[in-house]
Structures are given as C-alpha cells and as structure tokens.
Amino acid sequence: MDLKKESFLAKYNISEDEIIKYEINWQVLNSIYEDFNLYGTLYQTQADFIASTLRNHKKIHSVKSRVKDSEHLIEKIIRKTASRKETYGIDFQFTPENYKDQITDLIGVRAIHIFKEDWEDIHNFISNTWKVIEITANVREGDDTGRFEELDIEINSRKTGYRSVHYLIESFPTNQRVIAEIQVRTIFEEGYGEIDHQLRYTRDEIPEVLALNLLLLNRIAGSSDEMASVINLLNRSLMESEEKEKAVYSKNKELLGLKEKIESINSMDLKEKQEILSTLDRVIINEDKLRRF
C-alpha cells in the first residue's frame, strides 16, 4: 500500500518545503515503506528472540520489545535526511538499499533492572552474546562516569537528565544483516524516561514550568536509584550476618552435644575430662558474644 503524500505530511506536521529543500524523492520513500513492510515478520521474530534471550538473565527485571512502525520509519527518514547530508555530503539520500544500516532502531528492545550495580553483569552478558557495534551511555550532567570511561564506552551527557545505556547489536537470522538497539536502564530511570518521552512526544516545546518539574523528577529518580542501592547493600550485609549467626548456632549445638557425651563418660580420667570440658567452654560462643559477632 502506497503512502499518501498530502495526508502523511499533514499527519506528521512536515512541510512540503522540507521535502523540496532536501530533494527527497517520494517514490523512493514509498519503496522503502514497502520494503520494510515486506521484512516486518522477520524483524518481529528477531525482536522476540532478542527479548527472550535477555529474559534469561537473572538480574533483568523485565524486557520490552517493538519493531518500528513503518510510517514512523518514513517520518524519521525525512527528519534525518538533513543531518545525513551534513555527514555524507549533499548527494546523500536514503534508499531501500541503505536505510537498514542508517536507521539503527528498526528493532528496539528495552531491558529493565532494579539496582544500578546490576548494570555491569548485564553489560557483560550482552557483550558476550551478540556482536556489539556501538555502546553509548546517556547520563545526566554531573553523574559519575568513571566505570563507563574505564570500559571505553562513549558518554553522552544529557541536560534533560535522561539516563540509559544503549547498545547497537548485529545478527544474521538470514543472510540479511539485522541491527537492533538494546536499551538498559533501571526501573526508576524507566519511569522517568516514559514520563519525559510522553510529554515531549505530545508537545512541540516543553513549557518552562514542566521542564523544571521534569528536572526535579529526574533528581528524585536518581536519588531513588542511590537509595535502592544502599538498601540492597544493607540487605546483603544483614543476610551475611544472619548466615554467620546460623553457622555459629549450629557449631555451638554440636559442641554442646559433644560436651554432654564427654560428661557422661565415667571411665575417662577426671583431670583429662576437665581439660577437655574447659577447652570446649572456651570454644563455645555465648549468646552475648554472638550478638556482637
């Protein structure tokens, strides 16, 4: 089915002047549109496979996936033509042959995790599972980027406070190369990102009062991530302490049982028995010491 030029431009608020200025051929756009619709099933199958693979990771809380809507693809191609001409020269045009390499989020997968510190395990899993061709860490100005720098990950500082690590991966489900984008973020970053996206998607310009409150929400989300990490660390520490207590109680129980057996032996030399019992008393940790342990 062909795109109707006039209704499409009106729907996406694109002017005819923009089409003329960048010498965009509408028939070529139609060809891209038809080509992408033809590959839709393949892309959906691959999106489902990537999402299913990520769900196997124990530190990933949830996974979302989607294949780009074909009309949104054409809108993005029109919007991106200007920047591509700046990069590749004024003769550049999107074509059915190059758009799959130029538009890298035809498949989008989002992996959500709970604690910030879980990111690196997920990062290693992605890096070891697929061929990663690009990684970008989107951070808020002022964030600690030390670990990203150590791993030689490109850092993109966002004034809006948007945080997410983006991976471009490639795979070959057929002889046709498929590029997909995986976004990894915490559950608090996801909440903020969804609210921010919804506002920016429905408005051409964000009013100052909304922008200021979005920044406030971003700080709260960042603080919530930090607090969640503290709670996680505290929980692990308490669990380790409880395990130590259980181990000591178990040891004490065995030693007390041994002490009772020794006390019941009448044939043992009294002096030798007292020495053994005194040694056991020193080894057994009483409850007061255990609480301080």
LOROGU-702845 format. One record per residue: residue in one letter; x, y, z of N, C-alpha, C in turn. Coordinates in steps of 0.2 Angstrom, whole numbers, plus 5000, padded with zeros to 4 digits. Layout:
N
aXYZXYZXYZ;...
end
This chain:
293
m500449945000500050005000500450065000;d500350114996500750174995500550225000;l501050265002500950325007500650375003;k500150405006499850465003500150525005;k500550565001500950615002500650675006;e500150695004499750755007499550745014;s499250685015498950665022499550645026;f500050615024500650595028500950655031;l501150705026501450765028501050805033;a500350805032499950845037499950805044;k499950745044499850695050500550705054;y501050715051501750725055502050795055;n501550835053501750905053502450925049;i502450895043503050905039502850945033;s503250995032503151045026503351015020;e503051035014503251015008503951055006;d504051115009504651145008505251105010;e505151065016505751025018505850965013;i505350935010505450885005505850914999;i505650974997505951004991506651024993;k506751054999507451085001507951025001;y507750965003508250915004508250864998;e507850884993507750844987507650774988;i507150764993506850694994506350674989;n506550614987506050584981505550544985;w504950564984504350524987504250454985;q504450444978504350374976504950324979;v505450354981506050314985505750304992;l505450354995505150345001504650285001;n504250284996503750234995504050164995;s504650164991504950094990505250074997;i505550125001505750105007505150075012;y504650115012504050095015503850025014;e503750005007503549945005504049885007;d504749905006505249855008505249835015;f505149895020505149875027504549835029;n503949855026503349815027503449735025;l503849725020503949665017504449625023;y504849655026505349625031505049625038;g504449645039504149655045504149595050;t503949535047503849475051504549455053;l505049455049505749445051506049485056;y505849545056506049595061505749575068;q505049565068504749545074504949485077;t505149435073505449375075506049385079;q506449425076507149445079507049485085;a506649525085506449565091506249515097;d505849475095505649425101506149385103;f506649365098507149315100507649355105;i507849415103508249455107507949465114;a507349485114507049495121506949435125;s506849375122506849315126507549295128;t508049305124508749295127508949335133;l508749405133508849445138508449425145;r507849395144507449375150507849325153;n508249285150508649235154509149255159;h509249325159509749345163509449365170;k509649335175509349335182509249415185;k509749455182509749525185509249575181;i508949545176508549585172507849575174;h507549635176506849635179506349615174;s506349655169505849645163506149675157;v505849655151506049665145505449685140;k505549745136505049765132505349765125;s504949745120505249755113504749775108;r504949805103504549835097504949835091;v504549835085504849845079504549915077;k504949955074504750025072504150025067;d503650065069503150075064503350095057;s503050075052503350095045503250165044;e502650195046502550265045503050305049;h503250285055503650325059504350315056;l504550265053505150255049505250305044;i504750315040504750365035504850435038;e504450455043504550515046505250525049;k505550475052506250485054506750495048;i506650455043507050465037507050535035;i506450565034506350635032506750685037;r506650675043506950715049507750705049;k507950645047508650635047509050655041;t508750665036509050675029509550735030;a509350785033509750845034510450835037;s510350795043511050785046511450735043;r511150685039511550635035511850675029;k511550725026511850765021512450805024;e512450825030512950855033513550815034;t513450745036513950695037514250665031;y513850655026514050615020514050655014;g513850715014513850765008513150775005;i513050825001512350844999512050794994;d512450754992512150704987511850644991;f511950634997511650585001510950575001;q510650515000509950505000509850435003;f509250435007509050365010508850325004;t508950265004508750214998508550155002;p508150104998507950045000508650005002;e509150014999509749985000510150005006;n510050065008510550085014510150105020;y509450105020509150135026509150085032;k509250015031509349975036509949985040;d510450005037511150025040511050095044;q510750135041510750205043510250215049;i509650185049509150185054509250125059;t509550135065509850085069509350065074;d508750095074508250065079507650035076;l507750005071507149975067506849915072;i507349885076507149845082507349875088;g506949885093507149915099506949875105;v507449855109507249815115507549855121;r507149845126507249885132507349835138;a507949835141508049785147508049835154;i507549815158507549855164507849815170;h508249845174508449815180508349855186;i508449825192508149855198508749905201;f509349875202509849905206510449925201;k510649995202511150015197511749975196;e511949945202512549905202512549835198;d511849825196511749765191511949775184;w512049835182512149855175512749815172;e513349815176513949785173513849715171;d513449675175513349605174512949595167;i512449645166512049645160512449665154;h512849715155513349735150513749685148;n514049645152514549585150514149535147;f513449525149513049475145512949495138;i512749555137512649575130513249575126;s513849595129514449595125514649525123;n514549475127514749405126514249365122;t513649395121513049365117513049385110;w513149445109513049475102513649515100;k513749525094514249575091513949645092;v514349675097514149745099514549795094;i514149835090514549885086514549955089;e514149965094514250035097513850035104;i514150065108513850075115513950155117;t513350175119513350245122512950245128;a513350285133513050295140512750365140;n512050365141511750435141511750445149;v512050505151512050515158511750595159;r511650605165511450675167512150715169;e512150775167512750815169512850805176;g513550795178513750785185513750715187;d513450665183513450595185514150565186;d514250515190514950485190514950435184;t515450455179515550415173516150375173;g516550365179517150335179517150265176;r516650225178516650155175516550155168;f516150195165516050195158516750215154;e517050265158517750285155518250225155;e518250185160518650135161518550075156;l517850075154517650025149517650055142;d517950115141517950145135517350155131;i516750165135516150175132515950255131;e515750265125515550335123515050365128;i515150425130514750455135514350515132;n513750515133513350575130512950605136;s513150665138512950705143512250735141;r511750725145511050755143510850805148;k510650865146510450915150509750895153;t509350855149508650835152508750785157;g509350755158509350705164509250635162;y509150625155508950555153509550515154;r509450455157509950405158509750335155;s510250315152510150245149510750225145;v510950165145511450135141511250105135;h511450125129511150105123511750055119;y511450005117511949955113511649945106;l512049955101511849935094512249865093;i511749815092512049745090511849725083;e512249675081512049655074512049575074;s511549555070511449475070511249465063;f511249395061511149375054510649315055;p509949335056509449275056509449245049;t509549285044509649255037510249285034;n510349285028510949325025510849395025;q510349425028510149495028510349515035;r510849565036511149585042510549625046;v510449615052509949655056510249685062;i510149755062510449795068509849805073;a509949795079509449815084509749855089;e509349895093509549935098509349905105;i509749895109509549875116509749935121;q509249955125509250005130509249965137;v509749985141509749955148509750015153;r509250015157509150065162508850035168;t508850075174508550045180507750065180;i507450035184506650045184506450115186;f506950155190506750225191506950265185;e507450245181507650285175507050275170;e506750215170506250195165505650235167;g505450245173504850285175504950355173;y505550385174505650455172505650465165;g506050415161506050415154505450415150;e504950375153504250365150503850435151;i503950465157503550525158503850585153;d504550585153504850635149504650625142;h504750565139504550555132503850565130;q503350555135502650565134502550645133;l502850685137502750755137503050785131;r503650755129504050785123503750765117;y503450705117503050675111502450715109;t502150745114501450775113501550845113;r502150875113502250945113502850965109;d502751025105503251045101503851075105;e503651105111504051135115503851135122;i504251115127504051105134504051165138;p503451185141503451255145503951245150;e504251305152504751305157504551275164;v503851285166503651255172503651185172;l503551155166503551075165504351055165;a504751095162505451075161505751075168;l505651125172505951125179505651065183;n505051055183504750995187505050925184;l505150925177505450865175506150855178;l506550915178507250905181507150885188;l506650915192506550895199506450815199;l505950795195505850725195506450685193;n506850705189507450675187507950665193;r508050715197508450715203508150665208;i507450665209507150615213507250545211;a507250535204507350465202508050445203;g508550495202509250475203509350465210;s509050505215509150485222508850425224;s508250405221507950335222508350285220;d508750285215509250235212509750225218;e510050285220510550285225510250245232;m509650265234509350235240509250165239;a509050145233508950075232509550035232;s510150065230510750035230511050025238;v510850075242511050075249510650015252;i510050015251509549965254509849895252;n509949885245510249825243510849805246;l511349845247511949835251511849815258;l511349855261511249835268510949775269;n510449755264510149685264510649635264;r511149635259511649585258512049585265;s512249635268512649635274512249605279;l511549615280511149585285511149505284;m511049495278510949415276511649385278;e512149415276512849385278512949375285;s512649425289512749425296512249365299;e511649365296511249305298511449235297;e511849235291512149165289512649155294;k513049205296513649185301513349165308;e512749205310512449185316512149105316;k511849095310511649025310512248975310;a512748985307513348945307513648935314;v513648995318513948995325513448945329;y512748965329512248925332512348845331;s512448835325512548765323513148735326;k513748775326514348745329514248735336;n513948785340513848785347513448725349;k512948705345512448645346512848585346;e513348575341513748515340514248515346;l514548575348515048565353514648555360;l514048585361513748565367513548495368;g513348465362513148395362513848355363;l514348375361515048335362515148345369;k515048405372515148415379514748365384;e514148355382513748315386513948245386;k514148225380514448155379515048145383;i515548195383516148185387515948185395;e515448225397515248225404514948155406;s514648125402514348055403514847995403;i515448015401515947955401516247945408;n516147895411516447885418517147855418;s517347825413517947795413518547835411;m518347895409518947945407519247975413;d519947985413520248015419519948085420;l519848105427519448165429519848225426;k520548225427520948285425520848295418;e520948245414520848245407520248265405;k519648245408519048265406518948335407;q519148365413519048435415519448475410;e520048455407520448495402520048505396;i519748445394519348445388518748485388;l518348485394517748525395517948595395;s518548615398518748685399518848715392;t519148675388519348695381518648705377;l518148655378517548665374517148735377;d517248745383516948805386517248865383;r517848865381518148925378517948935371;v517848875367517748875360516948895359;i516548875364515848895363515748965364;i515448995359515249075359514549085363;n514549115368513949135372513549185368;e512849185369512449225366512649305365;d512849325371513049395371513649415366;k514149365366514649375361514449365354;l513949325353513649315347513349375344;r512949415348512649475346513149525343;r513749525347514249565345514749545339;f514649485337514949445332514849485325;
end
